[in-house]
Amino acid sequence: MTEHATVGQAPESNDVVLMLERQHQEIRRQMDEVLAAEGKERQKAFHRLVRQLMVHETAEAEVVHPFARRTIEGGQEVVSARLAEERETERLLGELHDIVSRAPDAAEFSDKFGTLRDAVAAHMESEERFELPQLREAGGAARAQLLAKLARAAEMLAPTRPHPGADSAVERMAFGPYLAVADRIRDAVRKAVRGG
């Protein structure tokens, strides 16, 4: 298996489940880095973590969740629960982004970051328990490789910061080119689900 580093520094994999599990490990490591750093270094570590989370969540939203929704047992419920967790994470990231910009060493940041860390850890554990094992079984090796390629393509379009509530018509028009690419990725996922 050929591997090299991704945008988020976790090694790539030709298997989408291994890819996501490695990203989870990288996210855990980066959360530790944020807590250990101070001042400007904390700001930098936090921004690296945000980028990694955005890359990871984009791949899931555009590729993994649509595939899981259609192929795993209880897929709709499993994915809906993960999406609710992701929305809460994005909300917390937005609040933390404001705090770290003005007072990275403030107790307010540490307290809210602890809440984020717990939420992200619980989210990743839920994925690893409820979604990823079924995804591995449902996909098979060929689909796991295709999904990994599609996920890496989606990652290149990841935002660099959280955008909670980006649902208005104006925002959709502004992100039109991104949505067009996302539609193509979704079409490829649908084709992979059908086995063709």
C-alpha positions in Angstrom: 0.0 0.0 0.0 1.4 3.4 -1.0 1.2 6.1 1.7 2.3 9.7 2.1 1.3 12.6 4.3 -2.0 14.4 3.8 -2.8 18.1 4.3 -3.4 17.3 8.0 -0.1 15.4 8.3 -1.7 12.0 8.9 -0.5 9.4 6.4 -2.8 8.7 3.6 -4.2 5.2 3.1 -5.8 3.4 0.2 -8.6 2.3 2.6 -11.1 5.0 3.6 -11.6 3.5 7.1 -7.8 3.4 7.9 -7.6 6.9 6.5 -10.3 8.2 8.9 -8.9 6.3 11.9 -5.4 7.8 11.2 -7.0 11.3 11.0 -8.6 10.7 14.4 -5.2 9.9 15.9 -3.8 13.1 14.4 -6.7 15.1 15.7 -6.1 13.7 19.2 -2.4 14.6 19.0 -3.2 18.1 17.8 -5.7 18.7 20.6 -2.9 17.8 23.1 -0.6 20.3 21.3 -3.1 23.1 21.7 -3.4 22.5 25.4 0.4 22.3 25.9 1.1 25.5 24.0 0.8 29.1 25.1 0.3 32.5 23.5 1.1 32.7 19.8 2.1 29.1 19.7 -1.4 28.1 21.1 -3.0 30.2 18.3 -0.9 28.5 15.7 -1.6 25.0 17.2 -5.4 25.8 17.4 -5.5 26.9 13.7 -3.7 23.7 12.6 -6.3 21.7 14.6 -9.1 23.6 13.0 -7.7 23.0 9.5 -7.4 19.3 10.3 -11.0 19.1 11.6 -12.3 20.9 8.6 -10.4 18.6 6.2 -11.7 15.6 8.1 -15.3 16.7 8.3 -15.4 17.7 4.7 -14.4 14.3 3.6 -17.0 12.8 5.8 -19.8 15.1 4.8 -19.1 14.8 1.1 -18.1 11.1 0.8 -18.3 9.0 3.9 -21.7 10.0 5.3 -23.6 9.7 2.0 -22.2 6.3 1.4 -22.8 5.2 5.0 -26.4 6.5 4.9 -27.2 4.2 2.0 -25.2 1.1 2.8 -24.9 0.5 6.6 -27.6 -0.8 8.9 -29.5 2.1 10.3 -27.4 4.4 8.2 -29.8 7.3 8.2 -29.9 7.4 12.1 -26.2 6.8 12.5 -25.3 9.6 10.1 -27.9 12.0 11.5 -26.4 11.5 15.0 -22.9 12.2 13.6 -24.0 15.3 11.8 -25.6 16.7 14.9 -22.3 16.2 16.8 -20.4 17.9 14.0 -22.7 20.9 14.1 -22.0 21.3 17.8 -18.3 21.0 17.2 -18.4 23.6 14.5 -20.3 26.0 16.8 -17.7 25.5 19.6 -14.8 26.0 17.1 -16.4 29.3 16.0 -16.5 30.5 19.6 -13.0 29.3 20.3 -11.7 31.0 17.2 -12.8 34.4 18.5 -11.3 33.7 22.0 -8.0 32.4 20.8 -7.6 35.5 18.5 -7.8 37.9 21.4 -6.7 35.9 24.6 -5.2 32.5 23.8 -4.1 32.0 27.5 -7.4 33.0 29.0 -9.2 30.5 31.3 -12.3 31.0 29.1 -10.4 29.4 26.2 -9.1 26.5 28.3 -12.6 25.8 29.7 -14.3 25.9 26.3 -11.5 24.0 24.7 -12.1 21.2 27.3 -15.7 21.1 26.2 -14.7 20.9 22.6 -12.1 18.2 23.3 -14.7 16.1 25.1 -17.2 16.6 22.2 -14.7 15.7 19.5 -13.5 12.6 21.4 -17.1 11.4 21.9 -17.8 12.0 18.2 -14.8 10.1 17.0 -15.5 7.2 19.4 -19.1 7.1 18.0 -17.8 7.0 14.5 -15.3 4.3 15.4 -18.0 2.2 17.1 -21.1 2.7 14.9 -20.1 3.9 11.5 -16.6 2.8 10.5 -16.8 -0.9 11.2 -20.0 -1.2 9.2 -18.5 1.0 6.5 -15.6 -1.5 6.2 -18.0 -4.4 5.9 -20.4 -2.7 3.4 -17.8 -1.4 1.1 -15.3 -4.1 0.4 -11.7 -3.4 -0.7 -12.4 -1.8 -4.1 -15.0 0.6 -2.7 -12.8 1.4 0.3 -10.1 2.5 -2.2 -12.5 4.5 -4.3 -14.0 6.2 -1.2 -10.4 7.1 0.0 -9.7 8.7 -3.4 -13.0 10.6 -3.3 -12.4 11.7 0.3 -8.9 13.0 -0.6 -10.5 15.0 -3.5 -13.1 16.4 -1.1 -10.5 17.3 1.4 -8.8 19.7 -1.1 -12.0 21.7 -1.0 -12.2 21.9 2.8 -12.8 25.4 4.4 -10.0 26.7 6.6 -12.3 27.8 9.4 -15.7 26.7 10.7 -18.8 28.2 9.1 -21.7 27.4 11.5 -25.1 28.0 9.9 -23.9 28.7 6.3 -27.4 27.9 4.9 -28.7 31.1 3.3 -29.3 31.5 -0.4 -26.6 34.2 -0.6 -24.0 31.8 1.0 -25.1 29.0 -1.3 -24.6 31.3 -4.4 -21.2 32.3 -3.0 -20.1 28.7 -2.6 -21.6 27.7 -6.0 -18.4 26.4 -7.6 -17.7 24.4 -4.5 -21.2 23.0 -4.5 -20.8 21.9 -8.2 -17.7 19.9 -7.3 -19.4 18.5 -4.3 -22.3 17.4 -6.5 -19.8 15.5 -8.8 -18.3 13.8 -5.8 -21.8 12.8 -4.5 -22.5 11.4 -8.0 -19.4 9.3 -7.8 -20.3 8.1 -4.4 -23.8 7.2 -5.6 -22.2 5.3 -8.4 -19.9 3.5 -6.0 -22.9 2.6 -3.8 -24.7 1.0 -6.8 -21.5 -0.9 -7.6 -21.0 0.5 -11.0 
